[in-house]
Amino acid sequence: MTVRATEHQKPGILPAEAISALKATGAISCRRPLDVDQIQPASLDLRLGRTAWRVRASFLPGAGVSVKERLADLALHDFDLAKGAVLETGCVYLVELFERLKLPFDLAAAANPKSSTGRLDVFVRVITDGARAFDTIPTGYNGPLYLEISPRTFPILVRTGSRLSQVRFRRGVSRLSDLELLSLQSAECLVDAAQPDVAAGGIALGVDLAGEVIPGLQGFRAKKHTGVIDVDEAGVLDVEDFWEPIRVRPGRTAGLVLDPDAFYILASREAVHVPPDYAAEMVPFDPLVGEFRVHYAGFFDPGFGNPAAGGRGARAVLEVRSREVPFILEHGQTVGRLVYERMAGRPGTLYGADMRSHYQGQGLKLSKHFKPVGT
Ligand SMILES: Nc1ccn([C@H]2C[C@H](O)[C@@H](COP(=O)(O)OP(=O)(O)OP(=O)(O)O)O2)c(=O)n1
């Protein structure tokens, strides 16, 4: 007898409704009730708990060792986040999250910084007890979650309940092959490129350095020695206090020399679209191209850029840093790949259908903390 797979049993990324069901069955538990908007179309935002530890260095506990055991050696001091605290650049902090997981044996989870966190150049990664890899929570994991936080450019003000990271739940294998990706590209136009480049399970994204998104503007370079950014306050900061605009120089080749000490916000040349039954993730274009790194935050929600959810194709935001040496980026150069995965079911609310979505239909967009510029 064949049993018809229900939405909650099908392979794929779990939609909001199935994430709610995990909460109901105790696979997700929290020390305080979920915030109303904490479950997103294909992910759950994770909240900072009360205590932060400043640690000597980033670490992975390794098999059989708990994070608390490692903290006994590595913590320099701890402090309370209840009334808010500033996390300084160049330091590594660890915070226990409110959410705990007790995953069934057919469900794994993967964490990623929220887009707003990546756009501020705050490096965050989830670790678990016994972890041998960051941001990876294996099937059957039963235990607490911790967030490593390391602000790179701006000092940030965080508090208990701040949401810097998010987690997706995945059943089985749901990634599209190159062939499936090509056929979805012709049916749905995932990336509006004249000649889409599909390889290694991803579709290539290039960088716009010709000022096609906001005329005359290539992007933004972060200023140094700035004030503090409150991660929970949207739309309040003046762009010029934190960013220098990088302008296109008429008559010059559209390129940009990346300074290894600087952080840049750029936009993809192509508009991106995620159909409602899929979720996407931006991955580095080629790990062998080690000169620069694009993006820390790579989850793209079902409905991003989709007409059904008020989008009309939206640019991906590229968070870019050069590594050891200055590196020249050229207009249109491939900087990342979007991989697409099937959803286990279509989420009831798509990204952008809700007024709280900050980046639907975006052009070259800084994080939500800044007053809007351009598009
Ligand atoms: N490098 C990236 C990563 C993501 N996104 C887009 C696709 C996502 O669907 C959208 C929102 O991502 P998050 O949910 O991570 O962002 P926030 O939670 O910070 O924003 P919001 O408050 O709008 O949910 O941003 C992007 O343009 N460029």
The ligand as a Tripos MOL2 file, in Angstrom:
@<TRIPOS>MOLECULE
LIG
   28    29     1     0     0
SMALL
NO_CHARGES

@<TRIPOS>ATOM
      1 N1         22.7090   38.4770    0.0920 N.pl3     1 LIG1
      2 C1         21.3960   38.5550    0.1080 C.ar      1 LIG1
      3 C2         20.6300   37.7500    1.0140 C.ar      1 LIG1
      4 C3         19.2440   37.8930    0.9890 C.ar      1 LIG1
      5 N2         18.6700   38.7700    0.1550 N.ar      1 LIG1
      6 C4         17.2020   38.9280    0.1370 C.3       1 LIG1
      7 C5         16.5010   37.6100   -0.0930 C.3       1 LIG1
      8 C6         15.7350   37.3310    1.1360 C.3       1 LIG1
      9 O1         14.5150   36.6820    0.8630 O.3       1 LIG1
     10 C7         15.5190   38.7190    1.7150 C.3       1 LIG1
     11 C8         15.3070   38.7390    3.2050 C.3       1 LIG1
     12 O2         16.3080   38.0000    3.8340 O.3       1 LIG1
     13 P1         16.2880   37.7570    5.4020 P.3       1 LIG1
     14 O3         14.9840   37.1800    5.8510 O.co2     1 LIG1
     15 O4         17.5480   37.0980    5.7290 O.co2     1 LIG1
     16 O5         16.3930   39.2750    5.8740 O.3       1 LIG1
     17 P2         15.8920   40.0340    7.1050 P.3       1 LIG1
     18 O6         15.1760   39.1330    8.0550 O.co2     1 LIG1
     19 O7         17.0380   40.7970    7.6120 O.co2     1 LIG1
     20 O8         14.8460   40.9890    6.4180 O.3       1 LIG1
     21 P3         13.2710   41.0220    6.5440 P.3       1 LIG1
     22 O9         13.0640   41.7970    7.7970 O.co2     1 LIG1
     23 O10        12.7600   41.7090    5.3160 O.co2     1 LIG1
     24 O11        12.8170   39.5650    6.6200 O.co2     1 LIG1
     25 O12        16.7230   39.4270    1.3660 O.3       1 LIG1
     26 C9         19.4280   39.5300   -0.7160 C.ar      1 LIG1
     27 O13        18.9100   40.3170   -1.4820 O.2       1 LIG1
     28 N3         20.7720   39.4280   -0.7260 N.ar      1 LIG1
@<TRIPOS>BOND
     1     1     2 1
     2     2     3 ar
     3     2    28 ar
     4     3     4 ar
     5     4     5 ar
     6     5     6 1
     7     5    26 ar
     8     6     7 1
     9     6    25 1
    10     7     8 1
    11     8     9 1
    12     8    10 1
    13    10    11 1
    14    10    25 1
    15    11    12 1
    16    12    13 1
    17    13    14 2
    18    13    15 1
    19    13    16 1
    20    16    17 1
    21    17    18 2
    22    17    19 1
    23    17    20 1
    24    20    21 1
    25    21    22 2
    26    21    23 1
    27    21    24 1
    28    26    27 2
    29    26    28 ar
@<TRIPOS>SUBSTRUCTURE
     1 LIG1         1 GROUP 0 **** ****
